Amino acid sequence: MRQTHWKLCLSLAFCTGATLAAAQTSPQPMGPGGGNALRPPPPPDTTLTRRQADQGRDAMILPLKISFGKKSAEWTAPKLAQLPHETIQATNEHGQSQATYSGVPLMALLVELGVPKKPKGKDFRLYVVAEGRDGNKVVYSLGEVSPDVHDGPVLLADSVDGKPLANDGPIELVISGERGPARWVRGVVSIKVQAAD
């Protein structure tokens, strides 16, 4: 019985000593006064999470596809941002105040696909069908979007009052020289140039 008691005491002493030694050798955080202090863990790094969310959002936004005959091109807001911009003053869609829209002239992109820069004669058989991501479609004659005929810019706007378009974007077709924005196309995803029979 004494031998068993003696072994138990030795085991307890050994375990207690090992625990104290480990506690003394492990580094302890120091407080402002030199004493031990508990520090909260650093905040989690959410950079990757935000980046993944942005990439997911951008993947859901369809690019703008412009086509004329067999030629076509796709445009995103970042690609449009690299091109020369023009601005127009127009009443916003709520009709409460004037806003400054900035964007790329539509005709500049149509000309790249072979649309006549200065339409004449049979060129006026051409018309433009613009479609928004909500399925809304608007038809314009070529004369209405050509600065050589129409007195006022027609823009693929990517910002308003210096800020990127939110609910109406990322790209909105804005036509000036009209009484209101009834024929603007929000979130435009398709522009097709076709010819009347």
Kinemage of the C-alpha trace (Angstrom):
@kinemage 1
@onewidth
@group {chain A} dominant
@subgroup {mainchain}
@vectorlist {calphas} color= white
{ca met a 1} P 0.000 0.000 0.000
{ca arg a 2} L 2.818 2.436 0.902
{ca gln a 3} L 4.591 1.607 -2.341
{ca thr a 4} L 1.494 2.447 -4.417
{ca his a 5} L 1.012 5.720 -2.512
{ca trp a 6} L 4.689 6.604 -3.058
{ca lys a 7} L 4.392 6.010 -6.867
{ca leu a 8} L 1.234 8.134 -7.074
{ca cys a 9} L 2.947 11.029 -5.297
{ca leu a 10} L 5.935 10.831 -7.638
{ca ser a 11} L 3.644 10.890 -10.719
{ca leu a 12} L 1.770 13.958 -9.462
{ca ala a 13} L 4.974 15.783 -8.649
{ca phe a 14} L 6.440 15.037 -12.058
{ca cys a 15} L 3.316 16.199 -13.931
{ca thr a 16} L 3.019 19.396 -11.894
{ca gly a 17} L 6.691 20.225 -12.408
{ca ala a 18} L 6.471 19.669 -16.165
{ca thr a 19} L 3.415 21.919 -16.413
{ca leu a 20} L 5.087 24.728 -14.460
{ca ala a 21} L 8.247 24.454 -16.557
{ca ala a 22} L 6.254 24.700 -19.780
{ca ala a 23} L 4.363 27.719 -18.495
{ca gln a 24} L 7.601 29.475 -17.519
{ca thr a 25} L 9.310 28.837 -20.859
{ca ser a 26} L 6.365 29.845 -23.105
{ca pro a 27} L 6.370 33.550 -24.156
{ca gln a 28} L 3.697 35.687 -22.556
{ca pro a 29} L 2.251 38.842 -24.161
{ca met a 30} L 3.347 42.018 -22.440
{ca gly a 31} L 1.029 44.861 -21.573
{ca pro a 32} L 1.827 48.589 -21.681
{ca gly a 33} L 3.219 48.469 -18.139
{ca gly a 34} L 5.375 45.428 -18.756
{ca gly a 35} L 2.891 42.956 -17.293
{ca asn a 36} L 1.049 40.163 -18.985
{ca ala a 37} L -1.886 41.206 -21.127
{ca leu a 38} L -4.398 39.347 -23.236
{ca arg a 39} L -4.512 40.529 -26.818
{ca pro a 40} L -7.512 39.935 -29.092
{ca pro a 41} L -6.829 37.943 -32.237
{ca pro a 42} L -6.228 39.992 -35.392
{ca pro a 43} L -9.264 40.570 -37.609
{ca pro a 44} L -9.691 38.068 -40.435
{ca asp a 45} L -8.298 39.025 -43.821
{ca thr a 46} L -11.361 39.656 -45.996
{ca thr a 47} L -9.449 40.949 -49.023
{ca leu a 48} L -9.818 37.698 -50.909
{ca thr a 49} L -13.482 37.454 -49.968
{ca arg a 50} L -14.193 40.951 -51.334
{ca arg a 51} L -12.210 40.222 -54.479
{ca gln a 52} L -14.157 37.016 -55.044
{ca ala a 53} L -17.429 38.896 -54.540
{ca asp a 54} L -16.396 41.570 -57.067
{ca gln a 55} L -15.372 38.922 -59.591
{ca gly a 56} L -18.652 37.101 -59.100
{ca arg a 57} L -20.620 40.309 -59.595
{ca asp a 58} L -18.664 41.231 -62.727
{ca ala a 59} L -19.181 37.733 -64.140
{ca met a 60} L -22.940 38.181 -63.781
{ca ile a 61} L -22.933 41.441 -65.782
{ca leu a 62} L -23.257 40.732 -69.474
{ca pro a 63} L -20.959 42.702 -71.787
{ca leu a 64} L -22.486 45.009 -74.366
{ca lys a 65} L -22.481 43.339 -77.775
{ca ile a 66} L -22.651 45.610 -80.825
{ca ser a 67} L -23.190 44.016 -84.229
{ca phe a 68} L -23.552 45.107 -87.838
{ca gly a 69} L -23.790 42.452 -90.522
{ca lys a 70} L -21.149 39.799 -89.862
{ca lys a 71} L -19.053 42.068 -87.649
{ca ser a 72} L -19.476 42.394 -83.889
{ca ala a 73} L -17.626 43.636 -80.832
{ca glu a 74} L -18.121 43.279 -77.098
{ca trp a 75} L -17.659 46.107 -74.646
{ca thr a 76} L -17.520 46.287 -70.870
{ca ala a 77} L -17.506 49.387 -68.689
{ca pro a 78} L -13.733 49.078 -68.002
{ca lys a 79} L -13.017 48.871 -71.753
{ca leu a 80} L -15.240 51.861 -72.490
{ca ala a 81} L -13.518 53.836 -69.739
{ca gln a 82} L -10.286 53.756 -71.785
{ca leu a 83} L -11.875 55.522 -74.787
{ca pro a 84} L -12.384 59.282 -75.287
{ca his a 85} L -15.504 60.508 -73.486
{ca glu a 86} L -18.022 63.278 -74.015
{ca thr a 87} L -20.483 64.725 -71.526
{ca ile a 88} L -24.054 65.918 -71.743
{ca gln a 89} L -26.391 67.681 -69.350
{ca ala a 90} L -29.763 65.986 -69.055
{ca thr a 91} L -32.647 65.648 -66.672
{ca asn a 92} L -32.295 62.487 -64.633
{ca glu a 93} L -34.918 59.770 -64.913
{ca his a 94} L -36.764 61.021 -61.854
{ca gly a 95} L -37.043 64.467 -63.446
{ca gln a 96} L -35.944 66.236 -60.283
{ca ser a 97} L -32.627 67.760 -61.325
{ca gln a 98} L -30.039 68.113 -64.039
{ca ala a 99} L -27.270 65.523 -64.151
{ca thr a 100} L -24.035 65.271 -66.092
{ca tyr a 101} L -23.657 62.024 -68.019
{ca ser a 102} L -20.276 60.967 -69.379
{ca gly a 103} L -19.721 58.296 -72.001
{ca val a 104} L -18.480 57.222 -75.406
{ca pro a 105} L -20.367 58.407 -78.510
{ca leu a 106} L -22.310 55.456 -79.890
{ca met a 107} L -21.462 56.391 -83.471
{ca ala a 108} L -17.725 56.044 -82.772
{ca leu a 109} L -18.224 52.334 -82.019
{ca leu a 110} L -20.628 51.781 -84.910
{ca val a 111} L -18.158 53.245 -87.412
{ca glu a 112} L -15.562 50.669 -86.284
{ca leu a 113} L -17.940 47.958 -87.519
{ca gly a 114} L -18.438 49.579 -90.914
{ca val a 115} L -21.472 51.799 -90.341
{ca pro a 116} L -21.154 54.933 -92.554
{ca lys a 117} L -19.776 57.876 -90.579
{ca lys a 118} L -21.702 60.387 -92.703
{ca pro a 119} L -24.830 58.602 -93.870
{ca lys a 120} L -26.517 59.573 -97.115
{ca gly a 121} L -29.006 58.105 -99.569
{ca lys a 122} L -29.606 54.410 -98.954
{ca asp a 123} L -27.659 54.554 -95.685
{ca phe a 124} L -30.803 55.886 -94.060
{ca arg a 125} L -32.363 52.453 -94.465
{ca leu a 126} L -30.222 51.430 -91.501
{ca tyr a 127} L -31.675 51.459 -88.010
{ca val a 128} L -30.445 50.595 -84.521
{ca val a 129} L -32.130 48.229 -82.066
{ca ala a 130} L -30.875 48.657 -78.481
{ca glu a 131} L -31.855 46.169 -75.770
{ca gly a 132} L -31.434 46.409 -72.020
{ca arg a 133} L -30.853 43.551 -69.604
{ca asp a 134} L -34.506 43.868 -68.555
{ca gly a 135} L -35.622 42.992 -72.102
{ca asn a 136} L -36.676 46.546 -72.988
{ca lys a 137} L -35.980 47.376 -76.643
{ca val a 138} L -35.805 50.767 -78.346
{ca val a 139} L -35.435 51.476 -82.078
{ca tyr a 140} L -33.524 54.477 -83.495
{ca ser a 141} L -32.991 55.471 -87.082
{ca leu a 142} L -29.362 55.865 -88.115
{ca gly a 143} L -30.009 59.576 -88.523
{ca glu a 144} L -31.000 59.842 -84.849
{ca val a 145} L -27.666 58.485 -83.610
{ca ser a 146} L -25.426 60.121 -86.202
{ca pro a 147} L -23.888 63.456 -85.119
{ca asp a 148} L -23.773 64.373 -88.809
{ca val a 149} L -27.592 64.472 -88.765
{ca his a 150} L -28.799 64.579 -85.159
{ca asp a 151} L -28.105 67.763 -83.209
{ca gly a 152} L -26.979 66.264 -79.903
{ca pro a 153} L -24.733 63.458 -78.691
{ca val a 154} L -25.913 59.881 -78.243
{ca leu a 155} L -23.715 58.303 -75.602
{ca leu a 156} L -22.998 54.943 -74.081
{ca ala a 157} L -22.757 56.476 -70.628
{ca asp a 158} L -20.766 54.813 -67.864
{ca ser a 159} L -20.964 57.543 -65.211
{ca val a 160} L -23.274 60.258 -63.947
{ca asp a 161} L -22.059 63.270 -61.979
{ca gly a 162} L -18.607 61.689 -61.838
{ca lys a 163} L -19.777 58.405 -60.315
{ca pro a 164} L -20.207 54.995 -61.971
{ca leu a 165} L -23.763 54.154 -62.882
{ca ala a 166} L -25.447 52.013 -60.267
{ca asn a 167} L -28.895 50.565 -60.961
{ca asp a 168} L -28.968 51.942 -64.514
{ca gly a 169} L -25.550 50.584 -65.431
{ca pro a 170} L -22.955 49.617 -65.885
{ca ile a 171} L -23.690 51.115 -69.323
{ca glu a 172} L -26.720 53.195 -70.270
{ca leu a 173} L -27.662 54.421 -73.738
{ca val a 174} L -28.401 58.139 -73.337
{ca ile a 175} L -29.813 60.201 -76.190
{ca ser a 176} L -29.822 63.985 -75.966
{ca gly a 177} L -31.968 66.480 -77.803
{ca glu a 178} L -35.247 64.940 -76.636
{ca arg a 179} L -37.722 66.165 -74.024
{ca gly a 180} L -37.040 63.321 -71.632
{ca pro a 181} L -35.332 59.986 -71.080
{ca ala a 182} L -38.241 57.868 -72.345
{ca arg a 183} L -36.057 56.253 -75.033
{ca trp a 184} L -32.944 55.739 -72.940
{ca val a 185} L -31.878 52.124 -72.431
{ca arg a 186} L -30.701 51.164 -68.965
{ca gly a 187} L -28.208 48.334 -68.563
{ca val a 188} L -27.822 48.060 -72.333
{ca val a 189} L -26.505 44.632 -73.388
{ca ser a 190} L -27.188 44.533 -77.125
{ca ile a 191} L -27.078 46.985 -80.020
{ca lys a 192} L -27.830 45.706 -83.514
{ca val a 193} L -27.633 47.721 -86.707
{ca gln a 194} L -30.055 46.382 -89.317
{ca ala a 195} L -31.442 47.474 -92.667
{ca ala a 196} L -35.073 48.061 -93.514
{ca asp a 197} L -36.423 46.169 -96.527
